[in-house]
Amino acid sequence: MMAVEEIFSSKGRVKVLKALAESGEMNISEITRRTKLNHTTTSAHLEQLCKMGVIEEKRFGRVRIFRFKKDDPRGWAIRTLFDSFSKRGQKV
């Protein structure tokens, strides 16, 4: 189990988490577009988050879809965190 500091240790990783929290599930191209990160960086963050067990990857041929793991309470907590900031009109 990874520490919260490791999950939120990178600004880019936080951008990826926020994009997923707002949209539910997306492919890597859409995550890259929304976060304004390059493909390589986005891919590295997604791989790290998958290893941490926070998100999961579904494959449909060559298309990779990412989303929070449904059975991981950290995913619910992260989505709730971002949601609480957006409801207050604050930027995360």
Helices and strands as residue ranges (DSSP letters): H 4-7, H 11-23, E 25-27, H 28-35, H 39-52, E 55-60, E 63-68, H 73-87
